């Protein structure tokens, strides 16, 4: 296509049909590209994927960092909403995944340094079975199902696996003592 466009530029009066036939390209696409009505696929993909300029990208990353510092790391949907708010427009359904992928490539992050962590909580201990009298409201709001009799302990197990499939030893988190912040 580039050779055909170069050939057209050298012609006094551009002949799209003959040039398209000579180089085996689509005549309509050649004419549109020559008149700069249509760009390359790479340019189109780049524009739709790169919706944020570098300043807007820094603003988005700042929002993500602030939310994470406050203990509320954003979900993909929140990142998408933030990006759409910043550009005052819409991003595609795969935009967040592409944004993250571009960041991984840009910062040369290797798969050995990418981990996924998950936690699961368990109630362990003796459960005393006894009948209780409840109001319908307490039963429907499941407050009765969440009460403990004091003989149970809550334990969380953490699993951590890298993108290369290497699993770290599992971690256990036991229930700690509750302290009042004013005691410090």
GIZIZI-V18359 format. One record per backbone hydrogen bond with DSSP energy under -0.5 kcal/mol. CO is the residue of the C=O (numbers start at 1). NH is the residue of the N-H. E is the energy in kcal/mol with one decimal. If there is no record, write none. Layout:
# GIZIZI-V18359
co=CO nh=NH e=E
co=CO nh=NH e=E
This chain:
# GIZIZI-V18359
co=1 nh=5 e=-2.3
co=2 nh=6 e=-2.2
co=3 nh=7 e=-2.3
co=4 nh=8 e=-2.4
co=5 nh=9 e=-2.1
co=6 nh=10 e=-1.3
co=7 nh=11 e=-0.7
co=8 nh=11 e=-0.9
co=12 nh=14 e=-0.5
co=14 nh=16 e=-0.7
co=15 nh=19 e=-2.0
co=16 nh=20 e=-2.8
co=17 nh=21 e=-2.3
co=18 nh=22 e=-2.4
co=19 nh=23 e=-2.1
co=20 nh=24 e=-1.0
co=20 nh=25 e=-2.0
co=26 nh=30 e=-2.4
co=27 nh=31 e=-2.5
co=28 nh=32 e=-2.5
co=29 nh=33 e=-2.8
co=30 nh=34 e=-2.5
co=31 nh=35 e=-2.2
co=32 nh=37 e=-2.7
co=32 nh=38 e=-1.3
co=33 nh=36 e=-0.8
co=40 nh=44 e=-2.1
co=41 nh=45 e=-3.1
co=42 nh=46 e=-2.5
co=43 nh=47 e=-2.4
co=44 nh=48 e=-2.1
co=45 nh=49 e=-2.2
co=46 nh=50 e=-2.7
co=49 nh=51 e=-1.5
co=53 nh=57 e=-2.6
co=54 nh=58 e=-1.9
co=55 nh=59 e=-1.9
co=56 nh=60 e=-2.4
co=57 nh=61 e=-2.6
co=58 nh=62 e=-2.2
co=59 nh=63 e=-2.1
co=60 nh=64 e=-2.4
co=61 nh=65 e=-2.7
co=62 nh=66 e=-2.5
co=63 nh=67 e=-2.4
co=64 nh=68 e=-2.3
co=65 nh=69 e=-2.7
co=66 nh=70 e=-1.5
co=67 nh=72 e=-2.7
co=68 nh=71 e=-1.8
co=75 nh=79 e=-2.3
co=76 nh=80 e=-2.5
co=77 nh=81 e=-2.5
co=78 nh=82 e=-2.6
co=79 nh=83 e=-2.5
co=80 nh=84 e=-2.4
co=81 nh=85 e=-2.0
co=82 nh=86 e=-2.3
co=83 nh=87 e=-2.4
co=84 nh=88 e=-1.0
co=84 nh=89 e=-1.3
co=92 nh=95 e=-1.3
co=94 nh=98 e=-2.3
co=95 nh=99 e=-2.8
co=96 nh=100 e=-2.6
co=97 nh=101 e=-2.4
co=98 nh=102 e=-2.8
co=99 nh=103 e=-1.9
co=100 nh=104 e=-2.2
co=101 nh=105 e=-2.3
co=102 nh=106 e=-3.0
co=103 nh=107 e=-2.1
co=104 nh=109 e=-2.3
co=105 nh=108 e=-1.0
co=108 nh=110 e=-0.5
co=110 nh=113 e=-2.0
co=111 nh=114 e=-1.7
co=111 nh=163 e=-0.9
co=113 nh=115 e=-0.5
co=114 nh=163 e=-2.3
co=116 nh=161 e=-2.2
co=118 nh=159 e=-2.7
co=120 nh=157 e=-2.6
co=122 nh=124 e=-0.6
co=122 nh=155 e=-2.8
co=124 nh=153 e=-3.7
co=126 nh=128 e=-0.6
co=127 nh=129 e=-0.5
co=128 nh=130 e=-0.6
co=132 nh=134 e=-0.6
co=135 nh=139 e=-2.0
co=136 nh=140 e=-2.9
co=137 nh=141 e=-2.0
co=138 nh=143 e=-1.3
co=138 nh=144 e=-1.0
co=139 nh=142 e=-0.9
co=142 nh=146 e=-0.8
co=143 nh=146 e=-0.6
co=144 nh=147 e=-0.6
co=151 nh=126 e=-0.9
co=153 nh=124 e=-3.4
co=153 nh=155 e=-0.5
co=154 nh=175 e=-0.5
co=155 nh=122 e=-3.0
co=156 nh=173 e=-2.9
co=157 nh=120 e=-2.0
co=158 nh=171 e=-1.9
co=159 nh=118 e=-2.4
co=160 nh=168 e=-2.8
co=161 nh=116 e=-2.5
co=162 nh=165 e=-1.7
co=166 nh=162 e=-2.9
co=171 nh=158 e=-3.2
co=172 nh=174 e=-0.5
co=173 nh=156 e=-2.5
co=180 nh=183 e=-2.2
co=181 nh=184 e=-1.1
